[in-house]
Amino acid sequence: MTVFGFALKDQGKWDASIAAWRRAIEVDPKNANSHFGLALKLQSQLDEAIVYYREAIELDPQHASAHLNLGDALNEQKKLDEAIACYRKAIEINPKLAPAYNNLGNALGSKGM
């Protein structure tokens, strides 16, 4: 299901992609990647995306990309302290995740740090 969700997204079929991700979660609610994939597709709906990023992290606390993207969503909502914590966690998990450093720097800059 997860590959199908990405394939539909690549074809520009956003609604079908979201439906595929939701179905994947129904089939296997403990699959962190399904929650993460759905959250990516819901990026324009930040509150809902945040719920799924948090679920992905709960299922797999070592999912660095979920921490990174949760930080991005929180940053968009101007929740800078929470975003900074997410970026730092992403870096702790995967020190080679370059976007986490960039986004951490931007969030710190927004706080005047």
A tleap script that builds the chain and sets N, CA, C and O, in Angstrom:
source leaprc.protein.ff14SB
mol = sequence {
  NMET THR VAL PHE GLY PHE ALA LEU LYS ASP
  GLN GLY LYS TRP ASP ALA SER ILE ALA ALA
  TRP ARG ARG ALA ILE GLU VAL ASP PRO LYS
  ASN ALA ASN SER HIE PHE GLY LEU ALA LEU
  LYS LEU GLN SER GLN LEU ASP GLU ALA ILE
  VAL TYR TYR ARG GLU ALA ILE GLU LEU ASP
  PRO GLN HIE ALA SER ALA HIE LEU ASN LEU
  GLY ASP ALA LEU ASN GLU GLN LYS LYS LEU
  ASP GLU ALA ILE ALA CYS TYR ARG LYS ALA
  ILE GLU ILE ASN PRO LYS LEU ALA PRO ALA
  TYR ASN ASN LEU GLY ASN ALA LEU GLY SER
  LYS GLY CMET
}
set mol.1.N position { 0.809 -1.199 0.000 }
set mol.1.CA position { 0.000 0.000 0.000 }
set mol.1.C position { 0.856 1.268 0.000 }
set mol.1.O position { 0.530 2.247 -0.672 }
set mol.2.N position { 1.950 1.241 0.757 }
set mol.2.CA position { 2.740 2.464 0.860 }
set mol.2.C position { 3.356 2.845 -0.476 }
set mol.2.O position { 3.417 4.026 -0.818 }
set mol.3.N position { 3.813 1.856 -1.234 }
set mol.3.CA position { 4.383 2.141 -2.559 }
set mol.3.C position { 3.294 2.700 -3.468 }
set mol.3.O position { 3.537 3.618 -4.250 }
set mol.4.N position { 2.100 2.140 -3.357 }
set mol.4.CA position { 0.973 2.596 -4.160 }
set mol.4.C position { 0.653 4.061 -3.856 }
set mol.4.O position { 0.375 4.843 -4.765 }
set mol.5.N position { 0.695 4.426 -2.577 }
set mol.5.CA position { 0.445 5.817 -2.191 }
set mol.5.C position { 1.447 6.770 -2.820 }
set mol.5.O position { 1.075 7.850 -3.280 }
set mol.6.N position { 2.721 6.378 -2.843 }
set mol.6.CA position { 3.745 7.212 -3.490 }
set mol.6.C position { 3.533 7.276 -4.995 }
set mol.6.O position { 3.693 8.337 -5.598 }
set mol.7.N position { 3.170 6.140 -5.613 }
set mol.7.CA position { 2.964 6.106 -7.058 }
set mol.7.C position { 1.821 7.034 -7.468 }
set mol.7.O position { 1.929 7.761 -8.455 }
set mol.8.N position { 0.740 7.008 -6.716 }
set mol.8.CA position { -0.384 7.885 -7.022 }
set mol.8.C position { 0.006 9.350 -6.862 }
set mol.8.O position { -0.397 10.192 -7.665 }
set mol.9.N position { 0.782 9.654 -5.837 }
set mol.9.CA position { 1.250 11.028 -5.641 }
set mol.9.C position { 2.092 11.475 -6.822 }
set mol.9.O position { 1.948 12.596 -7.311 }
set mol.10.N position { 2.985 10.578 -7.282 }
set mol.10.CA position { 3.854 10.912 -8.405 }
set mol.10.C position { 3.069 11.175 -9.685 }
set mol.10.O position { 3.536 11.890 -10.572 }
set mol.11.N position { 1.870 10.590 -9.776 }
set mol.11.CA position { 1.000 10.807 -10.937 }
set mol.11.C position { 0.099 12.029 -10.746 }
set mol.11.O position { -0.725 12.341 -11.606 }
set mol.12.N position { 0.262 12.709 -9.625 }
set mol.12.CA position { -0.542 13.894 -9.354 }
set mol.12.C position { -1.940 13.575 -8.864 }
set mol.12.O position { -2.806 14.450 -8.854 }
set mol.13.N position { -2.172 12.353 -8.463 }
set mol.13.CA position { -3.494 11.928 -7.986 }
set mol.13.C position { -3.515 12.015 -6.455 }
set mol.13.O position { -3.462 11.001 -5.759 }
set mol.14.N position { -3.594 13.243 -5.957 }
set mol.14.CA position { -3.460 13.492 -4.527 }
set mol.14.C position { -4.560 12.836 -3.707 }
set mol.14.O position { -4.281 12.194 -2.694 }
set mol.15.N position { -5.807 12.990 -4.135 }
set mol.15.CA position { -6.912 12.403 -3.364 }
set mol.15.C position { -6.787 10.892 -3.298 }
set mol.15.O position { -7.000 10.293 -2.244 }
set mol.16.N position { -6.442 10.271 -4.425 }
set mol.16.CA position { -6.267 8.812 -4.442 }
set mol.16.C position { -5.073 8.400 -3.585 }
set mol.16.O position { -5.102 7.353 -2.939 }
set mol.17.N position { -4.028 9.218 -3.580 }
set mol.17.CA position { -2.855 8.936 -2.763 }
set mol.17.C position { -3.223 8.972 -1.282 }
set mol.17.O position { -2.832 8.089 -0.520 }
set mol.18.N position { -3.967 9.985 -0.882 }
set mol.18.CA position { -4.395 10.090 0.514 }
set mol.18.C position { -5.272 8.902 0.882 }
set mol.18.O position { -5.133 8.341 1.969 }
set mol.19.N position { -6.176 8.514 -0.017 }
set mol.19.CA position { -7.044 7.358 0.241 }
set mol.19.C position { -6.216 6.082 0.402 }
set mol.19.O position { -6.523 5.247 1.254 }
set mol.20.N position { -5.168 5.928 -0.410 }
set mol.20.CA position { -4.308 4.741 -0.313 }
set mol.20.C position { -3.578 4.713 1.027 }
set mol.20.O position { -3.449 3.656 1.644 }
set mol.21.N position { -3.104 5.870 1.477 }
set mol.21.CA position { -2.417 5.931 2.763 }
set mol.21.C position { -3.378 5.607 3.901 }
set mol.21.O position { -3.023 4.894 4.839 }
set mol.22.N position { -4.603 6.138 3.814 }
set mol.22.CA position { -5.595 5.854 4.858 }
set mol.22.C position { -5.907 4.350 4.891 }
set mol.22.O position { -6.053 3.765 5.964 }
set mol.23.N position { -6.005 3.741 3.720 }
set mol.23.CA position { -6.266 2.304 3.643 }
set mol.23.C position { -5.095 1.521 4.236 }
set mol.23.O position { -5.302 0.536 4.945 }
set mol.24.N position { -3.877 1.951 3.952 }
set mol.24.CA position { -2.694 1.280 4.503 }
set mol.24.C position { -2.719 1.312 6.028 }
set mol.24.O position { -2.337 0.339 6.678 }
set mol.25.N position { -3.165 2.420 6.594 }
set mol.25.CA position { -3.252 2.533 8.052 }
set mol.25.C position { -4.340 1.602 8.586 }
set mol.25.O position { -4.179 0.988 9.640 }
set mol.26.N position { -5.451 1.502 7.848 }
set mol.26.CA position { -6.511 0.572 8.264 }
set mol.26.C position { -5.990 -0.861 8.291 }
set mol.26.O position { -6.275 -1.617 9.220 }
set mol.27.N position { -5.224 -1.227 7.267 }
set mol.27.CA position { -4.709 -2.591 7.147 }
set mol.27.C position { -3.672 -2.880 8.225 }
set mol.27.O position { -3.677 -3.953 8.828 }
set mol.28.N position { -2.785 -1.921 8.464 }
set mol.28.CA position { -1.715 -2.115 9.445 }
set mol.28.C position { -1.525 -0.826 10.238 }
set mol.28.O position { -0.650 -0.021 9.916 }
set mol.29.N position { -2.339 -0.626 11.274 }
set mol.29.CA position { -2.277 0.630 12.022 }
set mol.29.C position { -0.973 0.861 12.773 }
set mol.29.O position { -0.741 1.963 13.269 }
set mol.30.N position { -0.125 -0.144 12.869 }
set mol.30.CA position { 1.142 0.002 13.596 }
set mol.30.C position { 2.325 0.276 12.661 }
set mol.30.O position { 3.474 0.256 13.101 }
set mol.31.N position { 2.054 0.531 11.380 }
set mol.31.CA position { 3.111 0.808 10.418 }
set mol.31.C position { 3.405 2.314 10.420 }
set mol.31.O position { 2.630 3.108 9.887 }
set mol.32.N position { 4.522 2.686 11.020 }
set mol.32.CA position { 4.887 4.103 11.137 }
set mol.32.C position { 5.011 4.765 9.775 }
set mol.32.O position { 4.658 5.936 9.635 }
set mol.33.N position { 5.500 4.053 8.771 }
set mol.33.CA position { 5.678 4.654 7.450 }
set mol.33.C position { 4.353 5.030 6.803 }
set mol.33.O position { 4.295 5.991 6.036 }
set mol.34.N position { 3.299 4.297 7.094 }
set mol.34.CA position { 1.994 4.658 6.549 }
set mol.34.C position { 1.504 5.972 7.156 }
set mol.34.O position { 0.976 6.824 6.442 }
set mol.35.N position { 1.674 6.139 8.456 }
set mol.35.CA position { 1.288 7.392 9.112 }
set mol.35.C position { 2.138 8.545 8.578 }
set mol.35.O position { 1.633 9.639 8.330 }
set mol.36.N position { 3.425 8.286 8.406 }
set mol.36.CA position { 4.343 9.307 7.884 }
set mol.36.C position { 3.955 9.694 6.464 }
set mol.36.O position { 3.920 10.877 6.127 }
set mol.37.N position { 3.661 8.690 5.626 }
set mol.37.CA position { 3.291 8.963 4.239 }
set mol.37.C position { 2.025 9.789 4.142 }
set mol.37.O position { 1.950 10.720 3.339 }
set mol.38.N position { 1.032 9.461 4.948 }
set mol.38.CA position { -0.208 10.231 4.936 }
set mol.38.C position { 0.057 11.655 5.404 }
set mol.38.O position { -0.476 12.605 4.831 }
set mol.39.N position { 0.854 11.807 6.414 }
set mol.39.CA position { 1.175 13.147 6.912 }
set mol.39.C position { 1.819 13.992 5.827 }
set mol.39.O position { 1.517 15.179 5.704 }
set mol.40.N position { 2.705 13.392 5.036 }
set mol.40.CA position { 3.338 14.132 3.942 }
set mol.40.C position { 2.303 14.639 2.951 }
set mol.40.O position { 2.408 15.758 2.448 }
set mol.41.N position { 1.306 13.813 2.675 }
set mol.41.CA position { 0.289 14.192 1.711 }
set mol.41.C position { -0.642 15.270 2.258 }
set mol.41.O position { -1.245 16.019 1.490 }
set mol.42.N position { -0.759 15.350 3.572 }
set mol.42.CA position { -1.659 16.313 4.209 }
set mol.42.C position { -0.944 17.598 4.606 }
set mol.42.O position { -1.461 18.365 5.418 }
set mol.43.N position { 0.211 17.837 4.057 }
set mol.43.CA position { 1.048 18.947 4.490 }
set mol.43.C position { 0.301 20.285 4.452 }
set mol.43.O position { 0.583 21.165 5.265 }
set mol.44.N position { -0.637 20.449 3.532 }
set mol.44.CA position { -1.372 21.712 3.486 }
set mol.44.C position { -2.434 21.776 4.584 }
set mol.44.O position { -3.007 22.837 4.830 }
set mol.45.N position { -2.698 20.658 5.238 }
set mol.45.CA position { -3.648 20.586 6.348 }
set mol.45.C position { -2.830 20.292 7.608 }
set mol.45.O position { -2.824 19.170 8.113 }
set mol.46.N position { -2.153 21.305 8.094 }
set mol.46.CA position { -1.126 21.130 9.117 }
set mol.46.C position { -1.606 20.419 10.378 }
set mol.46.O position { -0.912 19.543 10.893 }
set mol.47.N position { -2.769 20.780 10.876 }
set mol.47.CA position { -3.224 20.153 12.121 }
set mol.47.C position { -3.360 18.644 11.966 }
set mol.47.O position { -2.951 17.886 12.845 }
set mol.48.N position { -3.936 18.208 10.846 }
set mol.48.CA position { -4.099 16.773 10.619 }
set mol.48.C position { -2.756 16.103 10.349 }
set mol.48.O position { -2.502 14.995 10.822 }
set mol.49.N position { -1.899 16.778 9.588 }
set mol.49.CA position { -0.574 16.225 9.312 }
set mol.49.C position { 0.200 16.015 10.611 }
set mol.49.O position { 0.868 14.995 10.780 }
set mol.50.N position { 0.109 16.968 11.517 }
set mol.50.CA position { 0.819 16.876 12.797 }
set mol.50.C position { 0.359 15.649 13.574 }
set mol.50.O position { 1.175 14.966 14.194 }
set mol.51.N position { -0.922 15.368 13.547 }
set mol.51.CA position { -1.447 14.178 14.231 }
set mol.51.C position { -0.764 12.925 13.693 }
set mol.51.O position { -0.335 12.069 14.467 }
set mol.52.N position { -0.661 12.815 12.368 }
set mol.52.CA position { -0.065 11.617 11.772 }
set mol.52.C position { 1.444 11.558 11.977 }
set mol.52.O position { 1.995 10.472 12.157 }
set mol.53.N position { 2.130 12.716 11.953 }
set mol.53.CA position { 3.564 12.698 12.264 }
set mol.53.C position { 3.780 12.204 13.690 }
set mol.53.O position { 4.677 11.401 13.947 }
set mol.54.N position { 2.965 12.681 14.603 }
set mol.54.CA position { 3.094 12.252 16.003 }
set mol.54.C position { 2.808 10.755 16.141 }
set mol.54.O position { 3.473 10.065 16.913 }
set mol.55.N position { 1.825 10.256 15.399 }
set mol.55.CA position { 1.535 8.819 15.435 }
set mol.55.C position { 2.703 8.014 14.873 }
set mol.55.O position { 3.057 6.967 15.416 }
set mol.56.N position { 3.298 8.499 13.789 }
set mol.56.CA position { 4.462 7.811 13.210 }
set mol.56.C position { 5.592 7.750 14.230 }
set mol.56.O position { 6.246 6.716 14.372 }
set mol.57.N position { 5.822 8.841 14.935 }
set mol.57.CA position { 6.887 8.894 15.941 }
set mol.57.C position { 6.560 7.982 17.128 }
set mol.57.O position { 7.447 7.332 17.682 }
set mol.58.N position { 5.308 7.943 17.503 }
set mol.58.CA position { 4.921 7.056 18.601 }
set mol.58.C position { 5.184 5.593 18.219 }
set mol.58.O position { 5.629 4.799 19.048 }
set mol.59.N position { 4.905 5.247 16.959 }
set mol.59.CA position { 5.117 3.878 16.491 }
set mol.59.C position { 6.594 3.569 16.273 }
set mol.59.O position { 7.041 2.441 16.481 }
set mol.60.N position { 7.345 4.586 15.850 }
set mol.60.CA position { 8.777 4.402 15.599 }
set mol.60.C position { 9.515 5.652 16.068 }
set mol.60.O position { 9.729 6.569 15.276 }
set mol.61.N position { 9.904 5.704 17.332 }
set mol.61.CA position { 10.569 6.893 17.873 }
set mol.61.C position { 11.886 7.245 17.167 }
set mol.61.O position { 12.387 8.359 17.319 }
set mol.62.N position { 12.440 6.321 16.411 }
set mol.62.CA position { 13.708 6.567 15.717 }
set mol.62.C position { 13.505 6.985 14.258 }
set mol.62.O position { 14.454 6.943 13.475 }
set mol.63.N position { 12.310 7.380 13.883 }
set mol.63.CA position { 11.985 7.797 12.514 }
set mol.63.C position { 12.413 9.260 12.362 }
set mol.63.O position { 11.624 10.175 12.597 }
set mol.64.N position { 13.648 9.462 11.972 }
set mol.64.CA position { 14.222 10.815 11.916 }
set mol.64.C position { 13.443 11.736 10.986 }
set mol.64.O position { 13.239 12.908 11.304 }
set mol.65.N position { 13.008 11.222 9.847 }
set mol.65.CA position { 12.275 12.070 8.903 }
set mol.65.C position { 10.932 12.514 9.469 }
set mol.65.O position { 10.467 13.613 9.165 }
set mol.66.N position { 10.309 11.682 10.282 }
set mol.66.CA position { 9.051 12.087 10.908 }
set mol.66.C position { 9.298 13.235 11.883 }
set mol.66.O position { 8.500 14.171 11.948 }
set mol.67.N position { 10.388 13.175 12.638 }
set mol.67.CA position { 10.739 14.277 13.547 }
set mol.67.C position { 11.016 15.544 12.752 }
set mol.67.O position { 10.558 16.626 13.121 }
set mol.68.N position { 11.763 15.412 11.665 }
set mol.68.CA position { 12.084 16.561 10.816 }
set mol.68.C position { 10.813 17.210 10.277 }
set mol.68.O position { 10.636 18.423 10.382 }
set mol.69.N position { 9.936 16.402 9.702 }
set mol.69.CA position { 8.741 16.951 9.080 }
set mol.69.C position { 7.740 17.465 10.109 }
set mol.69.O position { 7.015 18.424 9.843 }
set mol.70.N position { 7.693 16.839 11.274 }
set mol.70.CA position { 6.868 17.384 12.351 }
set mol.70.C position { 7.401 18.764 12.722 }
set mol.70.O position { 6.629 19.701 12.929 }
set mol.71.N position { 8.714 18.881 12.802 }
set mol.71.CA position { 9.317 20.190 13.077 }
set mol.71.C position { 8.934 21.221 12.030 }
set mol.71.O position { 8.648 22.370 12.364 }
set mol.72.N position { 8.927 20.820 10.771 }
set mol.72.CA position { 8.551 21.750 9.702 }
set mol.72.C position { 7.104 22.222 9.860 }
set mol.72.O position { 6.802 23.405 9.709 }
set mol.73.N position { 6.209 21.262 10.169 }
set mol.73.CA position { 4.801 21.619 10.332 }
set mol.73.C position { 4.618 22.556 11.536 }
set mol.73.O position { 3.883 23.540 11.460 }
set mol.74.N position { 5.287 22.240 12.628 }
set mol.74.CA position { 5.199 23.102 13.810 }
set mol.74.C position { 5.813 24.468 13.544 }
set mol.74.O position { 5.306 25.483 14.022 }
set mol.75.N position { 6.899 24.497 12.787 }
set mol.75.CA position { 7.545 25.756 12.423 }
set mol.75.C position { 6.569 26.630 11.628 }
set mol.75.O position { 6.483 27.838 11.849 }
set mol.76.N position { 5.837 26.005 10.705 }
set mol.76.CA position { 4.846 26.760 9.923 }
set mol.76.C position { 3.775 27.355 10.813 }
set mol.76.O position { 3.227 28.416 10.511 }
set mol.77.N position { 3.478 26.682 11.900 }
set mol.77.CA position { 2.485 27.183 12.845 }
set mol.77.C position { 3.102 28.157 13.855 }
set mol.77.O position { 2.434 28.591 14.794 }
set mol.78.N position { 4.357 28.489 13.660 }
set mol.78.CA position { 5.093 29.410 14.538 }
set mol.78.C position { 5.287 28.860 15.950 }
set mol.78.O position { 5.442 29.625 16.902 }
set mol.79.N position { 5.277 27.546 16.080 }
set mol.79.CA position { 5.554 26.890 17.361 }
set mol.79.C position { 7.041 26.541 17.373 }
set mol.79.O position { 7.436 25.379 17.273 }
set mol.80.N position { 7.840 27.585 17.497 }
set mol.80.CA position { 9.278 27.461 17.282 }
set mol.80.C position { 9.978 26.572 18.301 }
set mol.80.O position { 10.853 25.790 17.928 }
set mol.81.N position { 9.618 26.670 19.566 }
set mol.81.CA position { 10.289 25.843 20.574 }
set mol.81.C position { 10.053 24.359 20.290 }
set mol.81.O position { 10.977 23.551 20.383 }
set mol.82.N position { 8.819 24.005 19.945 }
set mol.82.CA position { 8.526 22.607 19.627 }
set mol.82.C position { 9.252 22.170 18.360 }
set mol.82.O position { 9.769 21.055 18.288 }
set mol.83.N position { 9.288 23.049 17.365 }
set mol.83.CA position { 9.969 22.740 16.109 }
set mol.83.C position { 11.460 22.510 16.358 }
set mol.83.O position { 12.044 21.565 15.829 }
set mol.84.N position { 12.064 23.365 17.153 }
set mol.84.CA position { 13.491 23.239 17.464 }
set mol.84.C position { 13.763 21.897 18.146 }
set mol.84.O position { 14.748 21.229 17.830 }
set mol.85.N position { 12.911 21.511 19.062 }
set mol.85.CA position { 13.086 20.214 19.742 }
set mol.85.C position { 12.997 19.065 18.740 }
set mol.85.O position { 13.748 18.095 18.844 }
set mol.86.N position { 12.094 19.166 17.782 }
set mol.86.CA position { 11.957 18.117 16.765 }
set mol.86.C position { 13.204 18.041 15.885 }
set mol.86.O position { 13.700 16.951 15.599 }
set mol.87.N position { 13.704 19.186 15.461 }
set mol.87.CA position { 14.909 19.196 14.625 }
set mol.87.C position { 16.099 18.604 15.387 }
set mol.87.O position { 16.888 17.844 14.826 }
set mol.88.N position { 16.216 18.951 16.640 }
set mol.88.CA position { 17.323 18.404 17.436 }
set mol.88.C position { 17.198 16.894 17.591 }
set mol.88.O position { 18.201 16.180 17.562 }
set mol.89.N position { 15.987 16.410 17.753 }
set mol.89.CA position { 15.779 14.960 17.871 }
set mol.89.C position { 16.117 14.280 16.548 }
set mol.89.O position { 16.743 13.220 16.543 }
set mol.90.N position { 15.717 14.865 15.442 }
set mol.90.CA position { 16.035 14.299 14.132 }
set mol.90.C position { 17.543 14.190 13.941 }
set mol.90.O position { 18.039 13.185 13.432 }
set mol.91.N position { 18.267 15.224 14.351 }
set mol.91.CA position { 19.735 15.235 14.245 }
set mol.91.C position { 20.351 14.196 15.175 }
set mol.91.O position { 21.318 13.527 14.810 }
set mol.92.N position { 19.798 14.064 16.362 }
set mol.92.CA position { 20.296 13.060 17.303 }
set mol.92.C position { 20.149 11.650 16.704 }
set mol.92.O position { 21.044 10.815 16.839 }
set mol.93.N position { 19.029 11.404 16.054 }
set mol.93.CA position { 18.769 10.089 15.462 }
set mol.93.C position { 19.635 9.865 14.223 }
set mol.93.O position { 20.217 8.796 14.041 }
set mol.94.N position { 19.707 10.888 13.379 }
set mol.94.CA position { 20.453 10.766 12.121 }
set mol.94.C position { 21.300 12.017 11.914 }
set mol.94.O position { 20.827 12.991 11.328 }
set mol.95.N position { 22.541 12.004 12.385 }
set mol.95.CA position { 23.404 13.179 12.271 }
set mol.95.C position { 23.728 13.580 10.834 }
set mol.95.O position { 24.295 14.650 10.614 }
set mol.96.N position { 23.385 12.757 9.862 }
set mol.96.CA position { 23.648 13.090 8.453 }
set mol.96.C position { 22.425 13.678 7.754 }
set mol.96.O position { 22.454 13.865 6.537 }
set mol.97.N position { 21.368 13.968 8.476 }
set mol.97.CA position { 20.132 14.492 7.907 }
set mol.97.C position { 20.268 16.008 7.746 }
set mol.97.O position { 19.821 16.779 8.596 }
set mol.98.N position { 20.891 16.418 6.643 }
set mol.98.CA position { 21.240 17.820 6.415 }
set mol.98.C position { 20.064 18.789 6.539 }
set mol.98.O position { 20.239 19.857 7.125 }
set mol.99.N position { 18.872 18.473 6.017 }
set mol.99.CA position { 17.778 19.439 6.154 }
set mol.99.C position { 17.423 19.762 7.607 }
set mol.99.O position { 16.932 20.854 7.892 }
set mol.100.N position { 17.662 18.838 8.513 }
set mol.100.CA position { 17.371 19.105 9.925 }
set mol.100.C position { 18.272 20.217 10.454 }
set mol.100.O position { 17.817 21.065 11.220 }
set mol.101.N position { 19.540 20.224 10.056 }
set mol.101.CA position { 20.459 21.285 10.481 }
set mol.101.C position { 20.024 22.633 9.913 }
set mol.101.O position { 19.995 23.641 10.619 }
set mol.102.N position { 19.689 22.631 8.635 }
set mol.102.CA position { 19.253 23.859 7.970 }
set mol.102.C position { 18.002 24.419 8.649 }
set mol.102.O position { 17.939 25.605 8.975 }
set mol.103.N position { 17.023 23.562 8.853 }
set mol.103.CA position { 15.765 24.023 9.424 }
set mol.103.C position { 15.915 24.422 10.884 }
set mol.103.O position { 15.245 25.344 11.350 }
set mol.104.N position { 16.794 23.731 11.611 }
set mol.104.CA position { 17.105 24.111 12.980 }
set mol.104.C position { 17.709 25.520 12.999 }
set mol.104.O position { 17.320 26.366 13.804 }
set mol.105.N position { 18.648 25.746 12.115 }
set mol.105.CA position { 19.266 27.078 12.040 }
set mol.105.C position { 18.255 28.166 11.723 }
set mol.105.O position { 18.297 29.247 12.310 }
set mol.106.N position { 17.351 27.887 10.803 }
set mol.106.CA position { 16.326 28.868 10.458 }
set mol.106.C position { 15.393 29.135 11.636 }
set mol.106.O position { 15.040 30.284 11.904 }
set mol.107.N position { 14.994 28.077 12.338 }
set mol.107.CA position { 14.094 28.251 13.484 }
set mol.107.C position { 14.789 29.034 14.600 }
set mol.107.O position { 14.186 29.912 15.218 }
set mol.108.N position { 16.064 28.709 14.852 }
set mol.108.CA position { 16.807 29.452 15.861 }
set mol.108.C position { 16.954 30.913 15.468 }
set mol.108.O position { 16.851 31.803 16.312 }
set mol.109.N position { 17.197 31.158 14.174 }
set mol.109.CA position { 17.297 32.516 13.683 }
set mol.109.C position { 16.001 33.279 13.872 }
set mol.109.O position { 16.018 34.462 14.212 }
set mol.110.N position { 14.877 32.610 13.654 }
set mol.110.CA position { 13.569 33.240 13.843 }
set mol.110.C position { 13.353 33.662 15.292 }
set mol.110.O position { 12.613 34.606 15.571 }
set mol.111.N position { 14.008 32.950 16.209 }
set mol.111.CA position { 13.922 33.289 17.633 }
set mol.111.C position { 15.000 34.300 18.050 }
set mol.111.O position { 15.073 34.696 19.213 }
set mol.112.N position { 15.832 34.710 17.085 }
set mol.112.CA position { 16.897 35.652 17.388 }
set mol.112.C position { 18.078 35.030 18.094 }
set mol.112.O position { 18.833 35.713 18.786 }
set mol.113.N position { 18.236 33.729 17.916 }
set mol.113.CA position { 19.332 33.020 18.598 }
set mol.113.C position { 20.459 32.724 17.619 }
set mol.113.O position { 21.470 32.134 18.002 }
savepdb mol mol.pdb
quit
